[in-house]
Amino acid sequence: MSRQPEPLNTWGESMKSILKAATAAIAIVGMSGTAFADTTTQTTYSNGLPTNIFGVNVAAIAFALGDGSRYQQSSTTTRNTEEASESVANSFTLTGSVTKDCSFYGGGQTGHTINLGTIGVRTGNNDNVSIAFNQRDAVTANVNSATAGCNTNNTVTIAKTNGSDGLRNFQPGSYDSNQFTDRIPYTVNASWTGVATGSTAAGTTQTLAVAANQGNNNKSGGAWRSAFNMDVNAPAQSKGLVAGTYTDTITVTLAAI
């Protein structure tokens, strides 16, 4: 028996079904790509018909009706987790602190006694009365520390406990103040290698003097480390010295600013 042509409405229904199937297939392919993957597909038909006429894949419809053959290939690649960058830079800030410190090596102790021994006076009975019992010579003393300094801006202060009185006899007894004294003023001269405040130049000799009529003096500067030298000089007095013990305390203070 020869095959009878299908009624027109049956052909139309078949075309609708095929178009729906093709549209669904196209929708599924379109949905397969996501924000995290790249999907590619390629389909080739041997019937030579166009694949897109007003959005309709005629070749696919013809293949579904039994016309020709079909070849398909596809691939899926997962995308980068984030946007790719050809270069990236990170910075790392290192921070730490150094405590302020001042040092002065004093032989393992901070309190020192310098024994001046006997402060010589003119005891000869053949001296003129105007100079009898006068201080014979200047009294000198020296202090030297091989290690001293501060690692920050600082002030060096030198102070005499007795102020401008200098070396003092606190138990002189009674005496003629026109002819005798119970005090020996003295000077202090210190030196070290350092810099002035605000300078970052190489260190030079810094000096600090306390005059005989001064009780203290100070000098500020930048961080320094060097030996510290201090000379004490008590000139001979023009009056006779009252017998007794003469004493004073010199305090050297290195203080961070």
Secondary structure, 3 states (H helix, E strand, C coil): CCCCCCCHHHHHHHHHHHHHHHHHHHHHHHHHCCCCEEEEEEEEECCCCCCCECCECHHHHHHHCCCCCEEEEEEEEECCCCCCCCCCCCCCCCCCCCCCCEEECCCCCCCCCCCCCCCCECCCCCCCCCCCCEECCCEEEEEEEEEEEECCCEEEEEEECCHHHCEEECCCCCCCCCCEECEECCEEEEEEEECCCCCCCCCEEEEEEECCCCCEEEEEECCEEEEEEEEEEECCCCCEECCCCEECCEEEEEEEC
